[in-house]
């Protein structure tokens, strides 16, 4: 029998449903990036035997909505419906999952939309910087790919490739089903067993990722865009794995350094100098080490100075660690904020499915507050020194290259500087 995860709540007469597959963009074949996302979007267009217009009308009659979200490691089909219409929604959802229409007209339209999205991001400097930062940090590793692919990879995709991806990955993959809201557990289990019976076997493609590695040294990439008076600046290196024993000490340490308005990164960049409205650091984690990075948006004339200051602050953080008062503030901040990640049945269900789909340890969910509170200052200092390298960095700035190249070359420790036209990303 299919395992069903249920988070009951009678606050509203609604039920949230999620069907999740451990299949994401990391399974895109090389040169065909964007395949998983396009397959997910096409899946959303409805089941076989019913037009998309009738499918949407049926959802409206049920008081329901459906979305499909594709990430690096999962595909999640989410729905919300009036509680009294849960069974017909599950019947419709099962048809969508197991017998998708995959119409040629829908594919052509969605492919054009995907290509249009790539073009539209050329107007978003922050997105350009983020895309180039991951490429620069991870180089040829799959973590450096973009979810939506590239112009070249999208041109290679056809409807047959979508169908093959569905048959080899989604159709044969293990899956999880969760319901949150106004539903009893026994009813949820009965309905899911009816429309989503369990299957034997495992996904045909087992994902074994090689370890991620940062290039030695500091490497600058300028995304060259004309007439930039404001720049987008990303500086970072590798962070941690999800199952890293130093993950929580590093989460606390990073929160103290650049995760809040009162942290030294924000205070020195914005509060003291006024160089950027925002200044934060972020720690990501996955099966292999994901990124740790700082982001700011200084004016072009201060961009290199801002980068040099951030590097100085980073070096000081890694060398000296955080103060006891900063540790306690970060712990309170994380613990007080965590309640908002658990305050609805839908959010609690999401955490449970993360455990099943992404391999997040159960104790991260059940014992989050204790794990944060148990971090000592020495733990935070050691984790930062062991995981964050000020020597091995990707430095990416979206700017007019002629205005900033010389000043970025003079930043201490820079080993290379590359200029990439913004319309080549």
C-alpha positions as CSV (number, residue, x, y, z in Angstrom):
1,X,0.0,0.0,0.0
2,X,1.3,3.5,-0.8
3,X,2.6,5.4,2.2
4,X,0.5,8.5,2.7
5,X,1.6,11.5,4.8
6,X,-1.2,13.4,6.4
7,X,-1.3,16.7,8.3
8,X,-4.9,17.2,9.5
9,X,-6.3,20.7,10.1
10,X,-9.9,21.8,10.2
11,X,-9.1,25.6,10.2
12,X,-10.4,25.9,6.6
13,X,-12.5,23.5,4.4
14,X,-9.6,23.0,2.1
15,X,-7.1,20.2,1.4
16,X,-3.7,20.5,-0.1
17,X,-2.4,17.6,-2.0
18,X,1.2,16.9,-3.2
19,X,2.5,14.1,-5.3
20,X,6.3,14.2,-5.3
21,X,9.0,12.4,-7.4
22,X,12.7,12.3,-6.7
23,X,13.3,13.4,-10.3
24,X,14.7,16.9,-11.2
25,X,16.9,18.8,-13.5
26,X,20.0,16.9,-12.3
27,X,18.7,14.1,-14.6
28,X,18.8,16.3,-17.6
29,X,21.2,14.7,-20.1
30,X,24.2,16.9,-21.0
31,X,23.4,19.3,-23.7
32,X,19.6,18.9,-23.0
33,X,19.3,21.1,-20.0
34,X,15.8,22.4,-19.4
35,X,14.3,19.0,-20.2
36,X,12.9,18.2,-16.7
37,X,11.4,21.6,-16.3
38,X,9.8,21.6,-19.7
39,X,8.4,18.1,-19.0
40,X,6.9,19.3,-15.7
41,X,5.3,22.3,-17.4
42,X,3.9,20.1,-20.1
43,X,2.5,17.7,-17.6
44,X,0.5,20.5,-16.1
45,X,-1.4,21.0,-19.3
46,X,-3.7,18.1,-18.5
47,X,-4.4,14.4,-19.0
48,X,-5.0,12.6,-22.2
49,X,-8.6,12.5,-23.5
50,X,-9.5,16.0,-22.4
51,X,-8.7,19.3,-23.9
52,X,-6.7,21.8,-21.8
53,X,-9.7,24.2,-21.8
54,X,-12.0,21.5,-20.4
55,X,-9.3,20.5,-17.9
56,X,-9.2,24.0,-16.6
57,X,-13.0,24.3,-16.5
58,X,-13.1,21.0,-14.5
59,X,-10.6,22.4,-12.0
60,X,-12.7,25.6,-11.6
61,X,-15.9,23.6,-11.0
62,X,-14.1,21.7,-8.2
63,X,-12.7,24.8,-6.6
64,X,-9.2,23.5,-7.3
65,X,-5.9,24.7,-8.6
66,X,-2.9,22.7,-9.7
67,X,0.8,23.6,-10.1
68,X,4.0,21.7,-11.0
69,X,7.3,22.7,-9.5
70,X,10.6,21.2,-10.8
71,X,13.9,21.7,-8.9
72,X,17.3,20.2,-9.2
73,X,16.2,17.0,-7.3
74,X,12.5,16.8,-7.4
75,X,9.2,17.2,-9.3
76,X,6.3,18.2,-7.2
77,X,2.7,18.3,-8.4
78,X,0.7,20.4,-5.9
79,X,-3.1,20.9,-5.7
80,X,-5.5,22.7,-3.4
81,X,-9.2,21.8,-3.5
82,X,-12.4,22.3,-1.5
83,X,-12.6,19.4,1.0
84,X,-15.9,18.2,-0.3
85,X,-14.3,17.7,-3.8
86,X,-11.2,15.9,-2.7
87,X,-12.1,12.6,-4.3
88,X,-12.9,13.9,-7.8
89,X,-9.7,16.0,-7.6
90,X,-7.6,13.0,-6.8
91,X,-9.2,11.1,-9.7
92,X,-8.4,14.0,-12.1
93,X,-4.9,14.3,-10.6
94,X,-4.2,10.6,-11.1
95,X,-5.1,10.9,-14.7
96,X,-2.8,13.9,-15.1
97,X,0.1,11.9,-13.5
98,X,-0.3,8.6,-15.2
99,X,-1.8,9.5,-18.5
100,X,-0.6,13.0,-19.5
101,X,-1.7,14.4,-22.8
102,X,1.7,15.7,-24.0
103,X,0.1,17.5,-27.0
104,X,2.4,18.8,-29.8
105,X,0.6,22.2,-29.8
106,X,1.2,22.6,-26.0
107,X,4.8,21.6,-26.3
108,X,5.4,24.1,-29.1
109,X,3.8,26.9,-27.0
110,X,5.7,26.0,-23.8
111,X,9.0,25.7,-25.6
112,X,8.5,29.2,-27.0
113,X,7.7,30.5,-23.5
114,X,10.9,28.8,-22.1
115,X,12.9,30.5,-24.9
116,X,11.2,33.8,-24.1
117,X,12.1,33.4,-20.4
118,X,15.7,33.1,-21.3
119,X,15.6,36.2,-23.3
120,X,13.7,38.2,-20.7
121,X,16.3,37.4,-18.0
122,X,18.8,39.5,-20.0
123,X,16.9,42.5,-18.5
124,X,17.4,41.2,-14.9
125,X,21.0,42.0,-13.8
126,X,20.6,40.1,-10.5
127,X,19.5,36.9,-12.2
128,X,22.4,37.2,-14.7
129,X,24.8,37.5,-11.9
130,X,23.3,34.5,-10.0
131,X,23.4,32.3,-13.2
132,X,27.0,33.2,-13.9
133,X,28.1,32.8,-10.3
134,X,27.0,29.2,-10.2
135,X,28.6,28.5,-13.6
136,X,31.9,30.1,-12.3
137,X,31.8,28.3,-9.0
138,X,30.8,24.8,-10.2
139,X,32.3,25.0,-13.7
140,X,31.4,21.6,-15.3
141,X,29.6,20.1,-12.3
142,X,25.8,19.6,-12.7
143,X,25.2,22.1,-9.9
144,X,26.3,24.8,-12.3
145,X,23.5,24.1,-14.7
146,X,20.5,26.3,-15.0
147,X,17.0,24.8,-14.4
148,X,15.6,26.4,-17.6
149,X,18.5,25.3,-19.8
150,X,20.1,27.4,-22.5
151,X,19.1,28.6,-26.0
152,X,21.2,25.8,-27.5
153,X,19.9,23.1,-25.2
154,X,16.2,24.1,-25.7
155,X,16.7,23.9,-29.5
156,X,17.6,20.3,-29.1
157,X,14.5,19.4,-27.2
158,X,11.5,17.8,-29.1
159,X,8.3,16.2,-28.0
160,X,9.8,12.7,-28.2
161,X,12.5,13.7,-25.8
162,X,9.8,14.8,-23.3
163,X,8.0,11.5,-23.7
164,X,11.1,9.5,-23.2
165,X,12.0,11.5,-20.1
166,X,8.6,10.8,-18.7
167,X,8.7,7.1,-19.4
168,X,12.2,6.5,-18.1
169,X,12.1,8.8,-15.1
170,X,8.7,10.0,-13.8
171,X,6.6,7.0,-14.9
172,X,8.9,4.4,-13.3
173,X,10.0,6.5,-10.3
174,X,9.0,5.9,-6.7
175,X,6.7,8.6,-5.5
176,X,5.2,10.0,-2.3
177,X,1.8,11.4,-1.6
178,X,0.8,13.9,1.1
179,X,-2.4,15.6,2.1
180,X,-2.8,18.5,4.5
181,X,-5.9,20.2,5.7
182,X,-9.5,19.2,6.3
183,X,-9.2,15.4,5.8
184,X,-9.1,12.4,8.2
185,X,-6.2,10.0,8.0
186,X,-8.4,7.0,7.2
187,X,-10.1,8.8,4.4
188,X,-6.8,10.0,3.0
189,X,-5.3,6.5,3.0
190,X,-8.4,5.0,1.4
191,X,-8.5,7.6,-1.4
192,X,-4.8,7.5,-2.2
193,X,-4.8,3.7,-2.3
194,X,-7.6,3.9,-4.8
195,X,-6.1,6.5,-7.2
196,X,-2.3,6.2,-6.5
197,X,-1.6,2.5,-5.8
198,X,1.9,1.5,-4.8
199,X,4.3,0.2,-7.4
200,X,7.3,-2.1,-7.1
201,X,10.8,-1.3,-8.2
202,X,13.0,1.8,-8.2
203,X,13.7,4.6,-10.6
204,X,15.7,3.4,-13.6
205,X,18.2,6.2,-13.3
206,X,20.2,6.3,-10.1
207,X,21.9,9.6,-9.6
208,X,25.5,9.4,-8.3
209,X,27.0,12.8,-8.3
210,X,30.7,13.4,-8.1
211,X,31.8,15.7,-5.3
212,X,31.7,19.4,-6.1
213,X,35.0,21.2,-6.0
214,X,36.0,24.8,-6.1
215,X,38.7,26.1,-8.3
216,X,41.9,27.1,-6.4
217,X,42.4,30.8,-6.1
218,X,40.2,33.9,-6.6
219,X,38.7,34.2,-10.1
220,X,36.8,37.3,-11.3
221,X,34.1,37.1,-14.1
222,X,32.6,40.4,-15.3
223,X,29.3,40.0,-17.0
224,X,29.7,42.9,-19.4
225,X,26.5,45.0,-19.9
226,X,26.5,48.5,-21.3
227,X,25.7,51.7,-19.3
228,X,25.5,50.1,-15.8
229,X,25.6,52.7,-13.1
230,X,24.7,50.0,-10.5
231,X,26.3,46.6,-10.3
232,X,25.3,43.2,-9.0
233,X,28.1,41.5,-7.1
234,X,28.3,37.8,-6.1
235,X,31.3,36.5,-4.1
236,X,31.3,32.9,-2.9
237,X,32.8,29.4,-2.5
238,X,31.5,26.0,-1.5
239,X,29.4,25.6,1.6
240,X,28.2,22.3,3.1
241,X,26.3,19.1,2.4
242,X,22.9,18.4,3.8
243,X,24.3,15.6,5.9
244,X,27.4,17.5,7.0
245,X,27.8,17.2,10.8
246,X,28.9,20.8,10.7
247,X,25.8,22.1,8.9
248,X,24.0,23.6,11.9
249,X,27.1,25.2,13.4
250,X,27.7,26.8,9.9
251,X,24.0,27.8,9.6
252,X,24.3,29.7,13.0
253,X,27.7,31.2,12.1
254,X,26.5,32.4,8.7
255,X,23.3,33.9,10.2
256,X,25.4,35.9,12.6
257,X,27.8,37.1,9.8
258,X,25.4,38.0,7.0
259,X,22.0,36.6,7.6
260,X,20.4,39.5,9.5
261,X,20.2,43.3,9.3
262,X,22.4,43.6,12.4
263,X,25.2,41.3,11.1
264,X,28.6,42.8,10.3
265,X,28.2,42.3,6.5
266,X,25.1,44.5,6.4
267,X,26.3,47.0,9.0
268,X,29.7,47.6,7.3
269,X,28.5,47.7,3.7
270,X,25.2,49.5,4.2
271,X,25.1,51.0,7.7
272,X,28.7,52.5,7.8
273,X,29.4,53.2,4.1
274,X,26.0,53.2,2.3
275,X,27.4,51.3,-0.7
276,X,24.5,48.9,-1.1
277,X,20.9,48.8,0.0
278,X,21.2,45.1,0.6
279,X,24.1,43.0,1.8
280,X,23.6,39.4,2.8
281,X,25.3,36.0,2.8
282,X,23.5,32.7,2.0
283,X,24.4,29.1,2.8
284,X,22.9,26.4,0.5
285,X,23.3,22.7,1.0
286,X,22.5,19.5,-1.0
287,X,23.7,16.0,-1.6
288,X,27.1,17.4,-2.4
289,X,28.5,20.7,-1.2
290,X,26.5,23.6,-2.5
291,X,27.3,27.3,-2.5
292,X,28.0,29.8,0.2
293,X,27.9,33.4,-1.2
294,X,27.6,37.1,-0.4
295,X,25.5,39.4,-2.5
296,X,25.5,43.2,-2.8
297,X,24.5,45.8,-5.3
298,X,26.9,48.7,-5.1
299,X,27.2,51.6,-7.5
300,X,29.7,51.0,-10.3
301,X,32.2,53.5,-8.8
302,X,32.3,51.7,-5.5
303,X,31.9,48.1,-6.8
304,X,35.6,47.0,-6.4
305,X,35.9,48.7,-3.1
306,X,32.8,47.0,-1.9
307,X,34.2,43.6,-3.1
308,X,37.5,44.3,-1.2
309,X,35.6,45.2,1.9
310,X,33.5,42.0,1.7
311,X,36.6,39.9,1.3
312,X,38.2,41.6,4.3
313,X,35.0,41.0,6.4
314,X,34.9,37.4,5.2
315,X,38.6,36.8,6.1
316,X,38.0,38.3,9.6
317,X,34.9,36.1,10.1
318,X,36.8,32.9,9.1
319,X,39.9,33.8,11.2
320,X,38.3,35.2,14.3
321,X,34.8,33.7,14.2
322,X,31.7,35.2,15.7
323,X,31.3,36.8,19.1
324,X,29.3,35.2,21.9
325,X,26.6,37.9,21.7
326,X,26.4,37.4,17.9
327,X,26.0,33.6,18.5
328,X,23.1,34.1,20.9
329,X,21.3,36.6,18.7
330,X,21.6,34.3,15.7
331,X,20.2,31.4,17.7
332,X,17.2,33.4,18.9
333,X,16.6,34.7,15.4
334,X,16.6,31.2,13.8
335,X,14.5,29.6,16.5
336,X,11.9,32.4,16.6
337,X,11.7,32.4,12.8
338,X,11.4,28.6,12.6
339,X,7.8,28.7,14.0
340,X,6.7,30.4,10.8
341,X,8.0,27.3,8.9
342,X,5.6,25.1,10.9
343,X,2.6,27.2,11.5
344,X,0.3,25.6,8.9
345,X,-0.5,22.0,8.1
346,X,0.7,22.6,4.5
347,X,4.1,23.8,5.7
348,X,4.5,20.8,8.1
349,X,3.6,18.5,5.2
350,X,6.3,20.1,3.0
351,X,8.9,19.5,5.7
352,X,7.9,15.8,5.9
353,X,8.0,15.4,2.1
354,X,11.5,17.0,2.1
355,X,12.6,14.1,4.3
356,X,11.2,11.6,1.9
357,X,12.2,13.2,-1.4
358,X,15.5,14.9,-0.6
359,X,17.0,12.8,2.1
360,X,16.8,15.5,4.7
361,X,17.4,13.8,8.1
362,X,14.3,13.6,10.1
363,X,16.0,15.1,13.2
364,X,16.5,18.3,11.2
365,X,12.7,18.7,11.2
366,X,11.8,17.3,14.6
367,X,14.8,18.7,16.6
368,X,15.5,21.9,14.7
369,X,15.4,24.2,17.7
370,X,17.6,21.9,19.8
371,X,20.1,21.6,17.0
372,X,20.4,25.4,16.7
373,X,20.4,26.0,20.4
374,X,23.1,23.3,20.9
375,X,25.7,25.1,18.8
376,X,28.6,26.5,20.8
377,X,30.8,29.4,19.8
378,X,33.7,27.0,19.3
379,X,31.5,24.8,17.1
380,X,30.6,27.8,14.9
381,X,34.2,28.9,14.6
382,X,35.5,25.5,13.8
383,X,32.8,24.8,11.2
384,X,33.4,28.2,9.5
385,X,37.2,27.6,9.3
386,X,36.8,24.1,8.0
387,X,34.1,24.8,5.3
388,X,34.5,28.4,4.1
389,X,37.6,29.2,2.1
390,X,38.5,32.9,1.6
391,X,41.3,31.8,-0.8
392,X,39.1,29.8,-3.3
393,X,36.4,32.2,-4.6
394,X,34.3,32.9,-7.6
395,X,33.8,36.7,-7.9
396,X,31.1,37.7,-10.4
397,X,30.0,41.3,-11.1
398,X,27.4,42.5,-13.6
399,X,28.8,45.8,-14.8
400,X,30.2,47.7,-17.7
401,X,33.6,46.0,-18.0
402,X,35.4,49.1,-19.2
403,X,34.4,50.9,-15.9
404,X,35.5,48.2,-13.4
405,X,38.0,45.8,-15.0
406,X,41.1,47.5,-13.8
407,X,40.0,48.0,-10.2
408,X,38.8,44.3,-9.9
409,X,42.2,43.1,-11.3
410,X,43.9,44.9,-8.4
411,X,41.9,43.1,-5.7
412,X,44.4,41.0,-3.6
413,X,44.7,37.4,-4.6
414,X,42.9,37.6,-8.0
415,X,44.4,35.0,-10.3
416,X,42.2,35.5,-13.4
417,X,39.7,38.0,-14.8
418,X,37.3,37.0,-17.6
419,X,34.8,39.2,-19.4
420,X,31.6,37.6,-20.6
421,X,29.0,39.5,-22.8
422,X,25.7,39.6,-21.0
423,X,23.8,38.4,-24.1
424,X,25.9,35.2,-24.2
425,X,24.5,33.8,-21.0
